[in-house]
């Protein structure tokens, strides 16, 4: 009467991750970011109203973000999620969260108008930020990865607050922008189906 997850689940999961020709390019960009700034990098897509984390390259620092690939978090509470939500109308956001915005920490934005204002700004300037809104002591910088003007994925850097500085923020923004440009160029000729890259 007891069940455990066997090796087949691992095999299926790895087959899923390997599907599509862009995964290697994505992970090369992520590794470059981590090598240059020393912080954890994530790549994700939107599933319903959640961030679905597809890839992660860890920081070598002992203190780092603990979110893992396959995990889901409400998009409105994360930097990478806000990047994914950018460009959506207020009506679309309300449909994603019919029960409102529930707090994950004391810093989570729970006001719909405030969230929508932030999303408009992210859509204009292409940068999203989070300060301890999903995880205490972690700040994030994120960019949407767009195809035909629509955010179909996003990439972020997660930084513990004690290592966050204006200099690190500036480096992180530059690295994310560079990766964003490279990946969007690759996406111009790629076809995406669902969340498979």
N, C-alpha and C positions, 0 to 999 in steps of 0.2 A: 504493500500500500504506500510505498515511498517512491518519489520520483526525483531524479536529478537531471541537470542539463549535461548532456554528453558532448563528445567531440564533434558530432554532426552539426550542432548549433554553431560551434565555432567555425566549422568549414563553410556553412551557409553564409554566416556573417561576413567572412572574408571574401567569398565569391561576390557578395553584394557590393562590398567596398571597392573591389577591383573592376567592376563594370564601368564601361565608358572609357574613352581615350584621354580624358582631361585630368584624371585623378593624379597621375604622376606629375603633370605640370603644376597642379595646385599644390601638391606637397613639396615640390622643389621651391616654389615661391615662399611657402610657409617656413621651410627650413632656413632659407636665406634670411628671413625676418628674424627668426630666433637667434641665428648665428650673429646677426648684427646688433640686436638690442638686448639679448639675454632673457627675454620674457616669453611666456607661453602664447602661442598663436592658435586661433581656431578658424575653421571654415564651416559654414552652416547654411541651411535653407529653411524656409518657412513651411511648416506643416500645420494646417488649420491656424490656430493663433499662437503656436509655439515655435520656438527655435528648436530645430532638430540638428544636433551637432554631428557632422559627418567626419571631420578630420581634426586632429589635434597634434601639434608638435610642442613638446614640453620644454619649459625652461630647465636649465641645469641647476638652478638655485634650489635649495632645500625647501624654501617657502614659496609656494606657487598656487595657481588656480587648480581646483580639484574636479572641475566639470569634465566628464569623459564623453568620447564619441558614443552615439546612440542615446544619450540623455536628452531630455526635453525640458525646457523652461519657458514660462510665459514670455513672449517676445517683447511686450511693453516694458518689462523689468530689466532688460539687458541692452547693452550697447549694440551688440551684433543684431539683436532682435529689432531695435529701433531702425537700424540701417535697412533691414528687410521690410519693415513696415512703411518706410519712407515712400512717398508718392501715392499712398492710399488715401482715399477721401475719409472724412469723418464718419460718413454713413457706413463705409466698408469696415472701419475700425469698430464701430458699435456692433456690427453684425458678428465680428470675430469674438467680441467680449460682451455678450448680452447681459451677463450678470455683473458687469462692471470690472474695475481693475482692483484686484485683491493684492494687498501688500505681501512681499516676501521678506522685506526688512523695513526698518523705520524710515528708510530713505526712498522706498519705491514710490513712483508717481502713481497716485490713485485718482487724480482728477483728469477726466477725459479731455477737457478743453486744453489743459496744460500739456498733456501728451500730444494732442494734435498740433499744437503750436510748435512743439519740438520737432515733430515729424516733418512739418513744412520747412523748417530751417534746415533739417538734414537733407531734404530733397533739393534745396537750393544750393547748399555748399558741399554736399557729399560726404560729410563727416558726422559720426554719431559718438556720443560720449555717455558713460555711465559712471556714477560714483557711489559704490556700495548699495546699489539698488536691488541687486539679486543676491549678492554674497557680501557679507560683512568683510571689510578690510581689502576689498578688491575694486580697482578702477579699470575701466575698459575704454579703448579707442577702437572705432570700427568704420569700415567703408562698405557701401553696397557694391556688388558686382552686377552690372546691368547689361541687359541685352535688349536692343531696340527700345531703350529708355526705361525699361522695367527692371526693378531689382529682383533677380532670380536666385541670388545667393549673397553672402556677405562674409567678410573676413575681419577678424579682430585680434587685438593684442590685450592680454589681461595682465595687469601690473598691481602687485601689493602696494597699498598706499604708502608704506614707509620707503619704497623705492621709486615712487612716482615723483617726477620733478619736471619743470618746464623744459629742460634739455631733453629728458627722456621722451616727453610728449612730442616734441618737435621731431626727434628721430623716428618715433613710431609713426607719426603722420606721414613723413616722407616715405618710409618703407611701405606702408599700406597703399599709398597713392601709386607708387611704382608697380607694386604687385597688381593693383586694380587695373592699371593701364594694360599690362601684359596679358592678364587673364581676359579682359574684355575684348582684346584683339583676337585671342584664340577663340572666343565664343562667337565671334561674327560668323564663322562658318560651321559652328557646331549646332547639333540639334539636341535639345533637352526634353526628356520625357519624365514628368513627375519630379521625383527627387533623385533620379539616377543621373550622375554625371559621367 
